[in-house]
Amino acid sequence: MYFVYALISEKDSEFYIGYTEDIEKRIKDHNEGKNSSAKTRRPLRLLYYEAHTSKTDALKRERYFKTTKGKTTLRQIIKDALSLREPK
């Protein structure tokens, strides 16, 4: 399986979107600072992931989520999870 995932930084509330074949290891690596692009944004929390049987499909979906339209779609998908983080 191939996973596309969205993490949120507890530090700056920004998304990190990625792709992996081993989601548990990848999240652990992110939070241990083994990924330079998200190293300063730790801790990171998993908000969303989806599984694909095709690597090509997963990479296309990752690229989409990194676009402005894709981020809007992602925010709609996870709006309930995001509302739990915001003060009311």
N, C-alpha and C positions, 0 to 999 in steps of 0.2 A: 504494500500500500504506500501511497505517496500523500503527504499531508500538507495542506496550506493552513497557516495559522496566523492569528493576530494576538499579539501581546500588548499590554498597556503598561506604560511606565508609571510606577507609583510616585516617582519623583516629579515628572513634568506632565503626566497625563497624555502623553503622545503615544501613537500606535507604532508598533514595529510589526511588519508583515513579512513572513518568510515561508519557506518550503523545506521539507525534510522527509526522510524515510523513517526516522526514529524520533517521534515527537517528544517522548519523555526525556531522552538524552539531550535533545536540542534545547529544550527549556532549561534543563539543568545547566548546560553549557552557557546559555545566556546569563543566567543568574550567578554563575561563577566568574563572569567577566571574560569568557573565552571568545566572545564575539566583539570585535573592536567597534563596530558601528553602534552597538547598544550598551557598551561597557559602562559609559558614564550615566546611563539612564536607569540603572538598577535601583531597586528591585523591579522585576517585571512579572506581570501576572497574566496567565492565559485567559483570554476572553472568548476566543472562538477558534474552532478548527473544523476542517472538512477533509474527508478522505477521498482519494481518487485511485482508481486502478491503473490509470495511465499517467506516466510521468509527464507527457506532453500536455495533457489536460490540466494537471496540477500547476505546471509552470505558467500556462496561459492564465489560469485563475489568479495566481500570485501577481502576475503583471497587471491584471485588471484591478485588483484590490489596491495597487499602488498608484492608480490614476485618481484624479479628482472624482470622477463619476463612481469609481469603484469604492473609494473611501465613503462616499455618501451612501452607497448601497450597504456597505459593511455597517455603518452607523445605524441604519434602519434595521438590519438583521439583529444587532446586539443592543438595541435601544433600551431594553429593560435592564440589562446588565450595567449599562452606562448610567442609567438613572439611579441605581443603587449607590453609585460613587459620588453623586452630586448632592450638595446640601439642599434641603428643601425649605 
